[in-house]
Amino acid sequence: MADMVRKQLYVRRRHDDFLRRRSSELGVTEAEIVRDSLDSHASYSGSGRNDGSAWAAEEAFIDELVSAAQSRVVSGRTWHSDDLHER
């Protein structure tokens, strides 16, 4: 417990109800649930990395897919909707 720091915070009533119920179900302390939640949030959010580089890379990837798809599009179709019903 040497690496622990005491924190005091306010939670909504529904959070309190959830913590009490869940800690009883799991047989762990409410604090353990809060610590696990913080760990999950930190790993999900990239450990606090919010510099936007991931989104910029994603946008570039999407733009590349759109460009590739547009280059494969044939202008004008050679079939009619009635052709689909003949099958």
Short mmCIF file of the C-alpha atoms (twelve columns), coordinates in Angstrom:
data_MODEL
# 
_entry.id   MODEL 
# 
loop_
_atom_site.group_PDB 
_atom_site.id 
_atom_site.type_symbol 
_atom_site.label_atom_id 
_atom_site.label_alt_id 
_atom_site.label_comp_id 
_atom_site.label_asym_id 
_atom_site.label_seq_id 
_atom_site.Cartn_x 
_atom_site.Cartn_y 
_atom_site.Cartn_z 
_atom_site.pdbx_PDB_model_num 
ATOM 1  C CA . MET A 1  0.000   0.000   0.000   1 
ATOM 2  C CA . ALA A 2  3.075   2.223   -0.070  1 
ATOM 3  C CA . ASP A 3  2.290   3.414   -3.617  1 
ATOM 4  C CA . MET A 4  -1.288  4.403   -2.743  1 
ATOM 5  C CA . VAL A 5  -2.490  7.975   -2.398  1 
ATOM 6  C CA . ARG A 6  -5.666  8.785   -0.508  1 
ATOM 7  C CA . LYS A 7  -8.388  10.510  -2.532  1 
ATOM 8  C CA . GLN A 8  -11.770 11.729  -1.409  1 
ATOM 9  C CA . LEU A 9  -14.441 12.328  -4.015  1 
ATOM 10 C CA . TYR A 10 -18.154 12.748  -4.458  1 
ATOM 11 C CA . VAL A 11 -20.176 10.293  -6.526  1 
ATOM 12 C CA . ARG A 12 -23.791 10.306  -7.581  1 
ATOM 13 C CA . ARG A 13 -26.276 8.240   -5.610  1 
ATOM 14 C CA . ARG A 14 -26.551 5.715   -8.461  1 
ATOM 15 C CA . HIS A 15 -22.765 5.279   -8.406  1 
ATOM 16 C CA . ASP A 16 -22.843 4.692   -4.674  1 
ATOM 17 C CA . ASP A 17 -25.625 2.132   -5.055  1 
ATOM 18 C CA . PHE A 18 -23.708 0.392   -7.825  1 
ATOM 19 C CA . LEU A 19 -20.450 0.334   -5.843  1 
ATOM 20 C CA . ARG A 20 -22.129 -1.112  -2.766  1 
ATOM 21 C CA . ARG A 21 -23.976 -3.792  -4.719  1 
ATOM 22 C CA . ARG A 22 -21.042 -4.748  -6.957  1 
ATOM 23 C CA . SER A 23 -18.484 -4.872  -4.154  1 
ATOM 24 C CA . SER A 24 -20.787 -7.188  -2.229  1 
ATOM 25 C CA . GLU A 25 -21.269 -9.428  -5.291  1 
ATOM 26 C CA . LEU A 26 -17.550 -9.627  -6.034  1 
ATOM 27 C CA . GLY A 27 -16.314 -9.698  -2.468  1 
ATOM 28 C CA . VAL A 28 -13.949 -6.778  -3.020  1 
ATOM 29 C CA . THR A 29 -13.796 -3.257  -1.652  1 
ATOM 30 C CA . GLU A 30 -15.490 -0.329  -3.328  1 
ATOM 31 C CA . ALA A 31 -12.053 1.248   -3.686  1 
ATOM 32 C CA . GLU A 32 -10.845 -1.766  -5.676  1 
ATOM 33 C CA . ILE A 33 -13.708 -1.309  -8.128  1 
ATOM 34 C CA . VAL A 34 -12.869 2.384   -8.517  1 
ATOM 35 C CA . ARG A 35 -9.164  1.572   -9.072  1 
ATOM 36 C CA . ASP A 36 -10.054 -1.075  -11.673 1 
ATOM 37 C CA . SER A 37 -12.343 1.406   -13.406 1 
ATOM 38 C CA . LEU A 38 -9.577  3.999   -13.534 1 
ATOM 39 C CA . ASP A 39 -7.154  1.426   -14.942 1 
ATOM 40 C CA . SER A 40 -9.684  0.445   -17.611 1 
ATOM 41 C CA . HIS A 41 -10.301 4.055   -18.519 1 
ATOM 42 C CA . ALA A 42 -6.581  4.782   -18.736 1 
ATOM 43 C CA . SER A 43 -5.921  1.831   -21.034 1 
ATOM 44 C CA . TYR A 44 -8.979  2.581   -23.187 1 
ATOM 45 C CA . SER A 45 -8.060  6.221   -23.624 1 
ATOM 46 C CA . GLY A 46 -4.448  5.444   -24.511 1 
ATOM 47 C CA . SER A 47 -3.049  6.232   -21.066 1 
ATOM 48 C CA . GLY A 48 -4.031  9.860   -21.276 1 
ATOM 49 C CA . ARG A 49 -2.689  10.381  -24.806 1 
ATOM 50 C CA . ASN A 50 -5.060  12.880  -26.376 1 
ATOM 51 C CA . ASP A 51 -2.805  14.518  -28.960 1 
ATOM 52 C CA . GLY A 52 -5.090  13.685  -31.867 1 
ATOM 53 C CA . SER A 53 -2.478  11.726  -33.803 1 
ATOM 54 C CA . ALA A 54 -4.545  8.547   -33.728 1 
ATOM 55 C CA . TRP A 55 -7.531  10.356  -35.209 1 
ATOM 56 C CA . ALA A 56 -5.338  11.993  -37.869 1 
ATOM 57 C CA . ALA A 57 -4.018  8.569   -38.876 1 
ATOM 58 C CA . GLU A 58 -7.567  7.218   -39.000 1 
ATOM 59 C CA . GLU A 59 -8.715  10.103  -41.211 1 
ATOM 60 C CA . ALA A 60 -5.804  9.485   -43.588 1 
ATOM 61 C CA . PHE A 61 -6.713  5.798   -43.764 1 
ATOM 62 C CA . ILE A 62 -10.359 6.609   -44.511 1 
ATOM 63 C CA . ASP A 63 -9.348  9.112   -47.208 1 
ATOM 64 C CA . GLU A 64 -7.137  6.458   -48.794 1 
ATOM 65 C CA . LEU A 65 -10.015 3.956   -48.861 1 
ATOM 66 C CA . VAL A 66 -12.394 6.493   -50.377 1 
ATOM 67 C CA . SER A 67 -9.869  7.441   -53.076 1 
ATOM 68 C CA . ALA A 68 -9.253  3.795   -53.943 1 
ATOM 69 C CA . ALA A 69 -12.988 3.110   -54.158 1 
ATOM 70 C CA . GLN A 70 -13.602 6.151   -56.340 1 
ATOM 71 C CA . SER A 71 -10.890 5.091   -58.786 1 
ATOM 72 C CA . ARG A 72 -12.639 1.722   -59.248 1 
ATOM 73 C CA . VAL A 73 -16.060 3.222   -59.954 1 
ATOM 74 C CA . VAL A 74 -17.115 2.790   -63.565 1 
ATOM 75 C CA . SER A 75 -18.995 5.766   -64.865 1 
ATOM 76 C CA . GLY A 76 -22.381 4.809   -66.220 1 
ATOM 77 C CA . ARG A 77 -23.929 1.434   -65.644 1 
ATOM 78 C CA . THR A 78 -24.490 -1.131  -68.342 1 
ATOM 79 C CA . TRP A 79 -27.423 -2.948  -66.741 1 
ATOM 80 C CA . HIS A 80 -31.052 -2.108  -66.051 1 
ATOM 81 C CA . SER A 81 -33.010 -2.853  -62.911 1 
ATOM 82 C CA . ASP A 82 -35.236 -5.232  -64.932 1 
ATOM 83 C CA . ASP A 83 -32.131 -7.386  -65.545 1 
ATOM 84 C CA . LEU A 84 -31.996 -8.130  -61.824 1 
ATOM 85 C CA . HIS A 85 -35.522 -9.519  -61.800 1 
ATOM 86 C CA . GLU A 86 -34.923 -11.928 -64.670 1 
ATOM 87 C CA . ARG A 87 -32.816 -14.196 -62.466 1 
# 
